[in-house]
Amino acid sequence: MSADGAAPLDRADSRVRHDAGLVGALRGFADRVRSGDLGSLPVVVGLAIIWTVFEFLNPVFLSSNNLVNLLFDCSTTGVIALGIVCILMVGEIDLSVGSVSGFASALVGTLWVNQGWPVGLAILAALAVGGGFGVVYAALFNRLGMPSFVSTLAGLLAVLGLQLFILGDTGSINLPYGSWLVDLGQLLTVPHVLSYGLVAVAGLALFASGWRTLVRRRRAGLTPPSLAGIVVRAAIFTAALEAVAVYLNAARGVPWMFCIFVALVVGMDYALRRTRWGRAMTAVGGNREAARRAGIDVRGIYTSAFVLCAALAALGGVLSAARLASASQQGGTGDVNLNAIAAAVIGGTSLFGGRGSAYSALLGIIVIQSISSGLTLLDLSSSLRYMITGGVLAVAVIVDSLARRSRLSHGRG
């Protein structure tokens, strides 16, 4: 019986489970795309097209030196965009992030250079003041019902005035060359061996996460993901990142400032997907009243979103000052504000709230900075950069709207 019946049935069942794990994963992905759950697919496709076009027009674009500079430049506005992801997740907006970043850079320069504070203490003070602006916005929103659009627009003007006031008549403060902060923004890269080790750790972490999901689903009696699929995904991810590290190490290497940005993205992704606070953020953004009736502290969630957004804007301003080795009246002005918001939206965070990912900031800012870098190499007018970025942003919003309509029609909200 065991030779003729049970064993063949066991083998057949094993094959069915194997197919369900590998083929089923592809079918599940196709079903999600058809139902409007696009994830990061549009921005990845768009980024591939942008890189292909610019590399064809100028082979220097994808050189290791240019990519290292691109990663340095991505880090400053990318951190600000990460804060925008938080505020968009609850369906609100912060229009003052550019001004807050400029004020933070000015405050660091004033306290550190003019007042003689230790640089670390000056940075902490800037982050604390930035978070304080978020507390004010949250109070205006929660207590007085002032729309975030209005309160943060007022904040944009008020904080810009504070920035100009503390900088005084000189209008700019040069940060000391040779300091660790300026070196971080301009020179410091990860040692080659360490970069390969960090990539290996990232690959092991991805495998461990997949393995943990597999074990938990087995214990719950649910269909587990394919172990082969987990191994293959982790191996491909590790090999791809190792190749990138090797390529960047042919020039200066992976910037430490970009590593800080990526670490913040990974930490925020874990918080949004794996913690009670993150699930509450999604619930409040999806339906505020339903979240309140479910017992969620809605006001507390809004406060955390505003504070995080403003604090990350301040951190982005500090990194920007490090990158430029100065704090000036131009800090945080220009297109910083719009680029941060555009990066979050282009990366896949919904303007309607309740849907988004920390990786949206990473992908979105790479798209925007790629456009800027490519046009600079081609020696084209900055007017084209604004028009192209605006077009990409419009396409991203259209895709988001169509995807949302598709999700509603498929009953996925």
N, C-alpha and C positions, 0 to 999 in steps of 0.2 A: 504493500500500500504506500509506504513512504517512498519507495523507489519509483513507482509508476504514477502516483497521484500527487502526494503532498509536495515532493521536491519540485516537480515542474510548475505546480501552482505557485510555490514560493518564489521560484525564479521569475515567473511571469509577473507576479505582484511586484517584485523588485524592479523589473524593467518598467512597469507602469509608473512606479514612484519616481524612477530615474527620469523618464520622459516628462512626468509632471513637473519635476524640478527644473529641467533645462528648457524644454520646449514651452512649458507652462509659463515660465518667467518671461519669455519673449511674447507669448500671447497676452499675458497680463499687461505688459508694457504697451502693446498695440491697442488693447482695450482702453487703457488709461488715456492714451493720446486721442483716440476717437471720441472719448467722453469729455475731452477738454482739459484733462489733467496733464498739461504739457511739461510741467516742471522747468528744468533749465534747457530743454531741447532747443527752443527758438534762439536763445542767446548764444549757445554753443555753435549752432549752424551759422548764425550771423557773424560770430567771431572768426570762424573758419573762412568765410567769404572775405571779410575785411583783410585778414592776414594774407590770403592768396592774392588779392588785388594789389595790395601795397608791395608785396614781395615781387610781384611781376613788374610793377612800375619802378621799383628801386630795390635791388638785391641787398642793400645795406639794412633794410628794415628788420629782417629776422636774424641779423648778425648778433653774436653773443653780447658784444658791447652795447648795442642799442637796446637789447632786451633787459640788460642789467639796469640801464638808465630808466627804462620804462617801469621796472619794478620799484625803483626808488621813488619815482613820481607818483605811482599808483597809491603808495602807502598813506600819504597825507590826506588826500580827499577820500580815499577808501575808508579810513577810520570814521570820518564824518558820515559817509554813506551808511556805515553800519548802524550808527545811531538813527538815521532816517528809517532804516528797516524796522527798528523797534517802534517808532511812532506810527508808521504806516500800518503795522500789524494791528493796531487798535483803531484804525480808521481815522486817524488825525494827521496833522501836518505841523512841521516846525520850519518856519521861513527865516528864522534868525540864526541858523547854524553857521552861516558864513561870518556874521558879525561876532558871534560867540567865539569862533575859532580865532578871528583877528584880535579880539580883546584878550584872549588867553595868551597869545604870542606876545602882545604888548605888555601884559602883566608880568610874564616871565622875564622879559628883557628889563623892565623897570626894577623889579625886585632883585634880580640877579646882578645886573650890570650897574645900575644906578644906586641901589640901596645896599648892595653887598651881601645879600642873602645867599646861603648855599643853594646851588642850582636845583638839587632834589627838593628842597623845601619850597622853592619858588614854583616848581612844577606842581607840587601837591596843592599849593594855594590856588593856582590857576584852575586845577581840576575841581577843587571845592567850590570856587566861585561859579564855575560853569554849571556844576550841579545845582547851585543855588538858584540860578536863572530858571532851571527846570522846575524847581519847587514853586517858584512864583507863577510860572505858566500853569502848573497843575492846580494851584489854589484858585487862580482866576477861572479855570475851566470847571473845577469841581464845585466850588463854593458860589461863584457868581454866574456860571453858565456861559461865560464868554467864549465864543468860538475860537478854536486854536488858530485858525487863519488870522483872526484879528489880533489876538494877544501876541502871537509871535511876530506879526508884522510890526506891531508897536515895539516889540522887543528888538527887532532888527534895527530900528532907528535909534532907540535909546542906548543900546549896547554899542552901536557904532559911535555915538557921541561920547560914551565913556572911553572908548579906545582912543579917539582923537584927544580927549582931555588928558589922559595919563601919559601920552606920548609927548605932549607939549609942543613947543614951537619948533623943535628940531624935526619932528615928524618921523624919526627912525632911530633905532638903536642897533648897533652892530654887536653881534654876539662874538665872544672870544674864539678865534681860531685855535685849534689844538685842544679845546675842551671836548669832553666825551660826548656832549650833546650834539655839537656841530659835526664831530667825527661820525656819530651815528647817522646823521642825516645826509652825509656826503661821501663817506669813505668806508665805513666798517662793513665787512662781509663775513659770512660764516666760513671758518676754515674748511678746506675741501673734504677732509676725512670726516669731520663732524657733519657736514651736509649730507654725505652718503649715509651716515648712521641715523640721522634724523628721518631720512626717507624710509629707511628700513623699519624704524619704529612706527612710522605712519602706516606702512603696509601691514605690520603685525597688529596694530590697533584696529585696522579695518577688518582683518581676519577675525580678531577677537570679538568685535561687535557682531559680525555675522554668525559666529559660533554661538554667542550668547543668545541671539535671536532663535537660532535653530533649537537649542536646548530648551528654551522657555516654551516654544510652540509645541515641542514634543511632550513636555510635561503637561501642557494644557489640553492635549489631545487634538491639536490642530495640525494641518499639513505643514511640515517643516520645509524650509528652503533646501535646495540641493547643496550637499557638502561640496561636490565638485564645482558647482557654480560659485560658491563662496571662495574656494581656493583659487579658481581661475580669475575671478574679479580682483582679489587681493594681489595676485601675481602680476596681472596686467597693470594695475594701479602702481605697484612698486616699480616695475620695470620702466613705465613711462616717466615717473618722477625721477628715477635714477638717471635716465637719459637726459632729462631736462637739467638736472644738477651737473652732469658731466659737461653739457654744452655751455652752461653759464660759467662753470669753473674754468673754461677755456679763456674767459675774460677775467673780470674781477671776482666773480663768484656771486652767491646769493646774498642780497643785502640783509643785514640784521633787522633793519627797519621794516622790511617786507615780512620777515619772519614774525615780528611783533604783531603786524596786521593780521597775518594768517592765524596766529595763536588766538587773537581776539575773535576772529571769525569762528574758529573751531569751538571755543568756549561758549560763544553766543548760540551757535547751532545746538550744542548739547543742552544749554539752558532752555531753548525754545522747544526742543523735541522731547526731552527726557525728564523735565521737571514739572512739578505742579504749577509753578509760576508760568512756565512756557505754555502749558495747556490752557491756563486761564487767559493769557494774552490772546491766544487764538480764539477762545470762546467769546471774549469781550469784543474783539474785532468782528467776529461773525454775527453776533446778535447781543447787543448790550443788555437788553431787558431779560432775555433768556438766561444770560450769565448771572445777572443779579438774582433772579428767582432760583437759580441753582445754588445759591449761597456763596458766590464769588464776591470778594471785596473789590467791586468795580472801581471805586475811587482810588484804592491802593494800587491797582493795576495801572490806571491812567497816570498816577503820580510816578510810578517806577519807570514808565515809558518816557515821560517828559524828562525826568532826571537823567536817565541813561543817554537819551538823545543829546542833551545839552553837555553832559560830561564827556561823551565821546567827541563832540564838536570841539570842546576845549582841548582834548588830547590831540586831535587832528591839527589844531592850531599850533600846539607846541612842536609837533613833528614838522610842520611847515616852516616854522621859524628855524628849526635845526637844519632843514634842507636848504634854506636860503641864507643861513648864518646871519639873520637880521630880523628885527620886528619893526614893521613900518605901518604907515597909514594905509598902504595898499593891501595889508594882510587881511584875508577873508573877504575882500571885495572882488569885483569883476565877476567871473563865472563860477567861483567856488560854490556858492549857494546852489545855483542851478545844476551844476555838475554832480553835486552830492545827491540831490533829489533824483536827477535823471539816472544816475548809476543804480540806485535802489530799484527804480521802476524798470529800467532796461534789463536789469538782472533777473527780474521775475516777481518782485514783490507787488502785490495787487494794491491799486489805489482805493479799492473798495473795502479793504480791511479783512483780517482773518486768514489771509493766505500770504505766505512769504517764507524766505529762508535767509539765514545769515550769509549763505554763499551768494545771494543776490548782489550784495555789496562788492564781493570779490570779482564776480564775473562782469558786473556792470561797469565798474571802474576800469577794468582791463579793456573793455570795449571802447570807452570814452578816451582813455589815454592812448590806445592804439590809433584811433582816428587822429588825435592831436599829433602824435609822433610821426605818423605816416605823412601827414600834410606838411609838417615841418621839414622832413627830409626831402620832400618834393619842392620845397620853397614856394608853397602856395599861400595865398592870403588866409588870414585867420577867419575872414568872413565865411569861407567855405567850411571851416571847422564848425562854426555855429550852425550853419544850414544843415550840414550832414548830421551833426549830433541831434538837432531838432527833428530831422526826418526819422532818425533811428528811434528817438523817444516816441514820436507819433505812432510809428509802427508797433512799438512795444505796447503802448496803451491800447491800440486797436486789437492786437493779439490777445491781450488780457481781457478786453471786453467780449470778444468772440468766444474765448475759452470759458468765461464765466457764463455766457448764454448757453454754451454747449453743456456745461456741468448741470445747469438748472434743468435743461431738457432731459438729461439722463438721470435726474433725481439725486445728483451729488452736491447740490448747493454750491 
